[in-house]
Amino acid sequence: MVALVFTASVCGNIIDVPANTPFAVELEENPTTGYRWDFEADPGLEVVASVYTPAQPGGAGGGGVRQVQFRANGPGQFALRGKLWRSWTGEQSSIKTCEITVRAS
């Protein structure tokens, strides 16, 4: 379980987290459309897990929430860059972005 969970409101902002402690970002997603969140992180910040939870179990075609879990492996400042896209169609398919500066102490 992750103690620190952030929402889309942190996109474009700076967050402070303890080093070596998992934290998560939750963003709306509807994978049935082909669009999925994909994150890249600076070295020293790792993606621990990515889990999709439908808004209503059994609701075909409905949206839900993608929770991406990260961990800073030590103190420092790191960048997270996320995009909601159809990876097989390339960069031009990106419809949303989420960039976060992570300060770990």
C-alpha positions as a Markdown table, in Angstrom:
| # | Residue | x | y | z |
|---|---|---|---|---|
| 1 | Met | 0.0 | 0.0 | 0.0 |
| 2 | Val | 1.2 | 3.5 | -0.9 |
| 3 | Ala | 0.8 | 6.2 | 1.8 |
| 4 | Leu | 1.3 | 9.2 | -0.4 |
| 5 | Val | -1.2 | 9.4 | -3.3 |
| 6 | Phe | -1.4 | 12.4 | -5.6 |
| 7 | Thr | -4.0 | 13.4 | -8.2 |
| 8 | Ala | -3.8 | 15.2 | -11.5 |
| 9 | Ser | -3.7 | 18.5 | -9.6 |
| 10 | Val | 0.1 | 17.9 | -9.1 |
| 11 | Cys | 0.7 | 18.0 | -12.9 |
| 12 | Gly | 2.9 | 21.1 | -13.6 |
| 13 | Asn | 3.9 | 21.4 | -10.0 |
| 14 | Ile | 6.5 | 20.4 | -7.4 |
| 15 | Ile | 5.9 | 17.7 | -4.9 |
| 16 | Asp | 7.9 | 16.8 | -1.8 |
| 17 | Val | 8.3 | 13.1 | -0.9 |
| 18 | Pro | 10.5 | 11.1 | 1.5 |
| 19 | Ala | 13.4 | 9.3 | -0.3 |
| 20 | Asn | 13.0 | 5.5 | -0.5 |
| 21 | Thr | 9.3 | 5.7 | 0.2 |
| 22 | Pro | 6.8 | 4.7 | -2.5 |
| 23 | Phe | 4.3 | 7.3 | -3.7 |
| 24 | Ala | 1.6 | 7.3 | -6.4 |
| 25 | Val | 0.0 | 9.5 | -9.0 |
| 26 | Glu | -3.6 | 8.7 | -10.0 |
| 27 | Leu | -4.9 | 9.9 | -13.4 |
| 28 | Glu | -8.2 | 9.3 | -15.3 |
| 29 | Glu | -7.8 | 6.8 | -18.1 |
| 30 | Asn | -10.0 | 4.9 | -20.5 |
| 31 | Pro | -7.9 | 2.2 | -22.1 |
| 32 | Thr | -10.7 | 0.9 | -24.3 |
| 33 | Thr | -10.1 | 3.9 | -26.4 |
| 34 | Gly | -6.5 | 2.9 | -26.9 |
| 35 | Tyr | -5.2 | 5.9 | -24.8 |
| 36 | Arg | -3.0 | 4.9 | -21.9 |
| 37 | Trp | -0.7 | 6.8 | -19.5 |
| 38 | Asp | 3.0 | 6.2 | -19.9 |
| 39 | Phe | 5.6 | 7.8 | -17.7 |
| 40 | Glu | 9.4 | 8.4 | -18.0 |
| 41 | Ala | 11.5 | 9.3 | -15.0 |
| 42 | Asp | 14.9 | 10.8 | -14.4 |
| 43 | Pro | 17.6 | 8.3 | -13.2 |
| 44 | Gly | 17.2 | 7.8 | -9.5 |
| 45 | Leu | 13.4 | 7.8 | -9.7 |
| 46 | Glu | 11.9 | 4.5 | -10.6 |
| 47 | Val | 8.4 | 3.3 | -11.7 |
| 48 | Val | 7.5 | 0.6 | -9.2 |
| 49 | Ala | 4.0 | -0.4 | -10.5 |
| 50 | Ser | 1.2 | 0.7 | -12.8 |
| 51 | Val | -2.3 | -0.5 | -12.0 |
| 52 | Tyr | -5.6 | 0.4 | -13.8 |
| 53 | Thr | -8.9 | 0.2 | -11.8 |
| 54 | Pro | -12.2 | 0.5 | -13.7 |
| 55 | Ala | -14.7 | 3.1 | -12.3 |
| 56 | Gln | -17.4 | 0.5 | -12.2 |
| 57 | Pro | -16.4 | -3.2 | -12.3 |
| 58 | Gly | -18.0 | -4.9 | -15.3 |
| 59 | Gly | -18.8 | -1.6 | -17.1 |
| 60 | Ala | -17.4 | -2.4 | -20.6 |
| 61 | Gly | -16.1 | 0.7 | -22.3 |
| 62 | Gly | -16.1 | 2.9 | -19.2 |
| 63 | Gly | -13.2 | 4.8 | -17.9 |
| 64 | Gly | -11.3 | 4.4 | -14.6 |
| 65 | Val | -8.1 | 5.4 | -12.9 |
| 66 | Arg | -4.5 | 4.6 | -13.6 |
| 67 | Gln | -2.3 | 4.6 | -10.5 |
| 68 | Val | 1.4 | 4.8 | -11.2 |
| 69 | Gln | 3.7 | 4.1 | -8.3 |
| 70 | Phe | 7.2 | 5.6 | -8.0 |
| 71 | Arg | 10.1 | 5.6 | -5.6 |
| 72 | Ala | 13.0 | 8.0 | -5.3 |
| 73 | Asn | 16.1 | 5.9 | -4.6 |
| 74 | Gly | 17.8 | 8.7 | -2.6 |
| 75 | Pro | 17.5 | 12.4 | -2.0 |
| 76 | Gly | 17.5 | 14.8 | -4.9 |
| 77 | Gln | 15.3 | 16.5 | -7.5 |
| 78 | Phe | 13.8 | 14.5 | -10.3 |
| 79 | Ala | 11.5 | 15.0 | -13.3 |
| 80 | Leu | 8.5 | 12.8 | -14.1 |
| 81 | Arg | 7.1 | 13.1 | -17.6 |
| 82 | Gly | 3.8 | 11.4 | -18.5 |
| 83 | Lys | 1.6 | 11.4 | -21.6 |
| 84 | Leu | -1.8 | 9.9 | -22.4 |
| 85 | Trp | -1.3 | 8.4 | -25.8 |
| 86 | Arg | -1.7 | 5.6 | -28.2 |
| 87 | Ser | 1.9 | 4.3 | -28.2 |
| 88 | Trp | 1.6 | 2.4 | -31.5 |
| 89 | Thr | 0.7 | 5.6 | -33.4 |
| 90 | Gly | 3.6 | 7.7 | -32.2 |
| 91 | Glu | 4.1 | 11.1 | -30.5 |
| 92 | Gln | 1.4 | 12.9 | -32.4 |
| 93 | Ser | -1.2 | 10.8 | -30.6 |
| 94 | Ser | -0.5 | 12.4 | -27.2 |
| 95 | Ile | -3.7 | 14.1 | -26.0 |
| 96 | Lys | -2.6 | 15.0 | -22.4 |
| 97 | Thr | 0.7 | 15.4 | -20.6 |
| 98 | Cys | 1.6 | 15.5 | -16.9 |
| 99 | Glu | 5.0 | 16.8 | -15.8 |
| 100 | Ile | 5.9 | 16.7 | -12.1 |
| 101 | Thr | 9.1 | 17.8 | -10.3 |
| 102 | Val | 9.8 | 15.5 | -7.4 |
| 103 | Arg | 11.9 | 16.7 | -4.5 |
| 104 | Ala | 13.0 | 13.7 | -2.3 |
| 105 | Ser | 14.6 | 14.2 | 1.1 |
